[in-house]
């Protein structure tokens, strides 16, 4: 059987450029910022929910940057906290090897906040660190160590497999943020099946408080992926072991300097695009605010943002134990709202068609998916369209993912590509969808 042929469609050719001064004075416009001066986002972990209170431990978070970077700043968030997040110490260093707690000698630098070594972040607040002199290359990892005992936890779970960044070490008791040896951070992998996730050891896929890392980079700006578990990498097991967003970042880094863009992944598993009761939970512990509500936090406020790839809506139309399937008009209305608000800030929006959900023709979910995809392809709402559906669907049964690229069903739902499916998605994106970000001199 021949694998499906990808289809990339172009939406409207351009939009009027609207100037926007983002935090850190990063400009969003067609010509792009000066590559030598601009800050871009090099890592992101959109926080999904509250997870209890931190014990008296240090957490060392190992994060992979998407492009060459220097002069790092970290945004810490108390988004879901009901009391202050008091960070007593935070350090940034470089692991000696992939996903290890041991750091390169001399690489660990104490972070400050307006020149102060500690900081208190109020409930719902977020705060940037001062820049630290850490240099990393695309695909390198940076270790962010935080000592914040008894603080409310705002967390993100990437559903990563063991020792693949991102991940987090929880230390033995006490403040070990400056320790480069890693001896206080046992490497025993913790099975994160229960909340709160506070046992000593290595927690693959866990991140606390850290939601954005920015840096000075040679890129032309940042592309933020706003999505759900399909972009978050849920069930993306098997070689080569990258999410489609990581594959895209590698391809963009291989372009000439005038065309490079950093990729920032703001996907949250279980997330919906529209305002509604989350179909999988009642207590808002895992799946984050709807995309239409978190647009400012996870997109507009992100340094260097110049474009969004919006790939979300599956959970809305899929439904679940706590919410019925949403009608397609509800999904498209939320997408239109996101596009209009992004355009008002000078941010381009690239729409991604929803990939097959394994629901047979005639089911409410498949009828809605087809209606949403038809709207994405034909409404001319988006600046560009990436037809992920056409990339990965089975030619003989287009309501399901091509079998070689499909992850096993989860809770009866076959929504997810495996690692090879992610590779196809990342490789088959026509990079011309970013042409309006490159500028005339590229």
N, C-alpha and C positions, 0 to 999 in steps of 0.2 A: 504493500500500500504506500502510495506516495504521500509524503508529509504535506501539510497544508501550506499554501503560498501566502505570505504576509501581504497585507494591503495597507498602505499609508496614504491617507487622504489629506489634502490641504483645505483648510477652511478659508476665511477671508484673508486677503493678502497682507494686510497690515492694519494697525489702528493708529489713531493720532497719539503721539507721544505726550504723556502728561508728566511733568517733573514732580519728583517726590523727594523730600529730604527725610530719609529714614534715620533711626538712631545711628550714631557714629558718623553722621554726615555722608552716608553712602547714597549716591544718586541712582535712580532707576529711570533710564531713558534709552532711546534707540541706539545712540552712539556708545553708551556704556561709560563707566568710570575709568579714570586713568589707572591702568593695571599696576603701576608702581605705587600708587597711593591708597587704593581701595581696600576695604575689608570685605571679606566674603565669609559665608558660613561654611565650615569644613566638616562639621558633624552636627547631627541633631537627633534628639530622642524625645519626641512629643510625649509629655507625661500623661499617664492614663487614669490615675486614681490614687486615693489615699491607701496606705498600707500599715497603719498602726504607728508605733513610736520607736525610734532608734534606741537600742541599748547603748551602754557605755563602750562603744567600739569605734574603730576607724574603718571606713569603706574605701577600697581602692578600685576605681572604675577604669577599665581598659577599653579605649575607644579608638576606632580607626578613622583617620581623616581621609577626605575624598580628593584632596589636591595638595600640592606643595604649599607649605604654610610656615609663617614665622610670626612672632609677636602675638601669641595666643591670648584671647580673653574668653572667660567662661561665664555663662549666665546660669545662676542658681535660682531655683524657683520653689516657692512655698505655695504653689497654686491651690492645693487641696487642704492645706493646714488650717487648723482652727486656733492654734497658738503660734507664737513666733518660732521661726527657724533660726537658731543661734549657731553659726558656724564658728567654732573656736580656732580651728586651723584648716587651711586647704593648701595643698601642694600639687604641682604639676611636674611630671617627669616622663622618662622614656623607658619602657620595658626592655630587658636585655634580649628577649625573644618573644614570639607571638603569644599573647594572652598570659604572660607570666607576671607574678607580683614583684619579682626582683627587678630593680631598676639599674640602668647604666650609671656607673659612678660619676658624680658631678652633674647629673642631668636633673635632679630633683630640686625645684625652685619653689619657695614659699610664695603663695599668692596673697595679694593685699586688696583692700577695698577702700578706695580713696586714701591710700597710704596706710590704712589700719590693718592689723593682722587678723582681726576678727570682725564679725558683722552680725547684726540681727535683722532678719527679713520678716516683715509682718505677715499675718495670714492673707493669702491671696496675692502676695507680692512676689517680685523677682528683682534680681540685682546682678549687675555685671561686675566681674573682678577687674582690677587693673591688668594691663598687658604684662605678660611674662616672656622672658627671652628664651623661648623653646622653639627650635627649628625642626620640622618634620617634612618628609617627602610623601607624595600621594601613596596611600596604602599603608603608611606607617601607623603605629599606635602611640597614643599618649595616655599616661596613667594619671588620673585625677583622684587624689587622696583627700578625704574629707573627715574631719572629726567634729561631730555634732551630736553629742550624747543627749538623750531624752528629747530629741526634736521630732516633730510630726513628719512622717515619711510621705512625700509625693513621689511616685515611682512609675517606672516603665518596664514592661516585660516584653522582650523581643522574641521569645520562644526560640532562642538560639540553641544550637547543639553545643556540646561541651568543648571548651577551649577555642571557640570561634568568637572573635570580638563582635559586638560588645559583650562584656561580662563584668562581674563585680566580685571582689574578695571582701569578706567580712573578717576582721582581725580577731585575735584574742583581746580580752578587755584592755581598754586604755587608748591613749593617743599614740599612734604609730605612723602618723602622716609623713614624717620626715625620714622614716626608715627606708633605706635603699636595699637592704639585704633580702627583704621579703619574708624573713623568718616568722614574723608575727601574723602572716597571712597564709594559713594552711591551704594546701592545694586540693584537699578532699572536695569532690564535687557534691553539692547539696541538691537533692531532688526537690525542686520548687513546686510542690503540688499543694501546699497549704499556705495560708496567709495568717499572720505576717511572716515574711521571709527573713528571719533574723538570725539563723544559725550560723556559727562560725564555719568558714570554708569558701569555696568558689561557687558562685551562683551564675551559671551561664545565662546571658540575656537580661540580667537585672541591672537597673540603673536607678539611683536615688538622687533627687534634687537637681542633677545636671541635665539641662534640656537643650542648650545650644553652646557650641564652641565656634568662635569666629577668629579670623586671623588676617594678616596681610598676605595676599596671594597674587600670583601672576594671572589669575583668571579674570574674565570679563564680567563676573558677577555670579549669582547663585540661582539655580533652578531648584525650587522646592517641590517635592512630590507629596501631594495631599491625598491620603488614601487610607485603606483598611488592611486586612491581613494579607491580601494578595500582594501588596507592596511591602508589608512588614516582614515578609519571609516565612510566614507560618507554614509548616510542613515542607519547607524547601530543603528536604534532606537529599543526600547523594551528591556525587561530583557534578560540577566543579565547586559547588558550595557557596555561591554568591547569590544575593538577591538581584533582581533585574536592575534595580537602581545602582548597585555596585558595578554591574557590567557596563551600564551607561556611563558611569563616572570614569571608568577605565578608558572607554572609547573617546570621551571628551578630553581627557588628559593627553591623549595621543595627537590631538590636533595642533596646528600651529598656534603660537602663543596668543595671537589676536582673536582666536576662536574658542579658546578654552573657557569652560564654565565649571564651577563646582556644583555638586549635586548634594542636596540636603533632604533626608528622608523624614517626613513628618507623618508617616502612616501609623495608625493605631489599630491593632487587631480588634475585631468586633465593632468598629466604629460605624456610624451612619453618616450620611451626607446631610440629611434633613433633620429638622427638629422633631423629635418623637421619643417615645419611651424606647429605650434600648431593648432589642429583642432578646438579649441574652442575660440581662442582669437587672435587678431592681435598685441596688445600692451604689451604683456608679463606681465600683471598685476596680474595674478592669478595662473598660472600653472607651473611656474618655468622652468629653463633650462632643456633640455632632460637629462635623466639619464646618457647617455654616456658622456655628457659634465660636469655634476656635480659630477662625481665619486671622484675627489680629494677632493672637498669641503665637501661632505656629507658622504664619506666613508674613504678614505685613511688618511685624516687628523684627523679622530676621534680617541681619545685616547682609546687604548686597543683593537682596532678592530682586530678580528681574523677570522671572517667569514662574508659573505654576504648571505642573502636570497634575490634572485632577483625574484620578481613577478611583471612583468610589460610588456606591449605590447598591452594591450586591446585598448588604445586610438589610437595607431598607426593604427591597423588594422580596428578599428571601423570607423575612419574618422569623419568628422563633417563639420560645415558651412564653415570653412576656409582651409580645406585640405581633399582630397579624402582618402579613405582607402589605407593604405600602403601595398605593397606586403610582403608576409612572409619572403622573402630573406632579405629584408631591416631590419626587426625586428631581425632575427637570426644573421645577421652580427653585429648589435649593441650589442647583447648579447655576441657574441664571443669576441668582442673587450673588453667589460667589464671584461670578465673572464680572458683574456690574461693579461690585465693590472693589475688586482688584483693578479693573480698568480705570476707576476713578483715582487710583494711586499710581497709575502708569505701569502696572504689572501685566504682562501678557499671560494669557491662560490657554493651555493646550489641553484639549479634552481627550480622555482615553475611553474607548468603548469598553463595556463590561464583558469580561471573558465568560465562557460558558459555565453554567452552574450545575450541569448534570440533571436538569429538570426536563422531562420529555415535552415535546410539542403539545400545546393545548393546556398545559398547567398554567396557573395564574402567574407563577414566577417567570416562566419562559416567555409568556405573552408580554409581560411587563418589561423583561430584559430586552426583547426585540424592539418594543416601542421606545424605550430609553435610547437604545443604540441608533435607531433610525433618526431620532431627534438630534443626537450628538453629531451624526454624520451630515445631516441636511439643514439644520436650523441656522447655520452660519453664526451661532452664538460665540463659538470659540475662534481664537486666532489661528489655531492649527488643530488637526485631529490626528491622533495616533490610533490606528485600528487594531488594538490588542486582541479583540475578538477574532478577527481574520487571521491573526498570527498563529493562534494556538488551538483553534477549533478543529475537530475531527471532520474531514471532508465528507465522510459517509454518514455522520450523525452530528451535525453542527451545533446541537444543543449540549454537547459534552466536549471536554478538553481531549485533544489527541492523546490516546492511551499512553504512549511512551513518555509523554510530558506531564501526566496527571499524577498528583499526590493521592494517596488513599483517602477514601471518604472519611470525614470526621463528623460524628454525631448525625450520620445519615446524609450529610451534605458534601457534594463533590465540587467544591468551589475553587480549589487551589492547585496551582502548578507545582511540580517538583522542581529540584534544582536545575534539571535540564530545561524544563519549561521556562524557568526564570532566565536562563541563558538565551533562549530563543527570543523572549520578549526584549531583553536588553540589546541583543545584537541586531534585531530587525527594525529597530527604530531608525527611520531615515533622518540623519542629522540635519537635513535641510529644514526641519521644523523649527530650528533655532536660528535661522538665517537673519531674522529681524533683530537679533541680539548682537550680531557680530559687528555691525557698523560698516560703513562704506570703505574703510581703510583695510579691511580684512580680505 
